Amino acid sequence: MEVNDGKKILGDKRRELIIQWLSSSEEPLTGGELAKRSNVSRQVIVQDISILKAKKHPIIATAQGYIYVQQTPSPKVNRIIACKHSPAETKEELFTLVDHGVTVQQVIVEHAIYGEITASLMLSTRLDVEAFCKKIEQTQSSLLSELTDGVHLHVIEGENSSQLEAAIQALNEKGFILND
């Protein structure tokens, strides 16, 4: 989908195209893909995304790439849950949630120095979870929950409250829900 005939796309035009590409894509687009399309470096794209976010464009970065969040009101319900588990149990936790039809939107930890640290996940399927876990493994990155001995929050989204409750109950049965 290269539209530039090998020429570098400059500034404002490139950012307009980034918005167009992201808003019309069904899947997240990586910085590398956006860089390839506009014939610039990935670092230029990272800077462009920062500029667009500062201009209030609803772009979020996920482990799978960038997403332009469509501003349509959602009838879905959200909930914040407190979890605790080891890094080795991460895939099982996430599979449990997506297997109940729940989207894991964010992970949040409370850091002693930095305060609240939030990362967008946007995991809805087993394939999303597999890709996320594979990327963690390939990059040898640490999970945010490793900063807090496994304690973390998730913002989860579902079609209705009973769907969320079923997912939470399944996590609780596996010992992943942080209770008093």
Secondary structure as UniProt FT lines:
FT   TURN            5..6
FT   HELIX           11..24
FT   HELIX           31..38
FT   HELIX           42..54
FT   TURN            55..56
FT   STRAND          59..62
FT   TURN            63..64
FT   STRAND          65..68
FT   STRAND          77..84
FT   HELIX           87..89
FT   HELIX           90..99
FT   TURN            100..101
FT   STRAND          103..111
FT   TURN            112..114
FT   STRAND          115..123
FT   HELIX           126..139
FT   HELIX           144..148
FT   TURN            149..150
FT   STRAND          151..158
FT   HELIX           161..173
FT   TURN            174..175
//
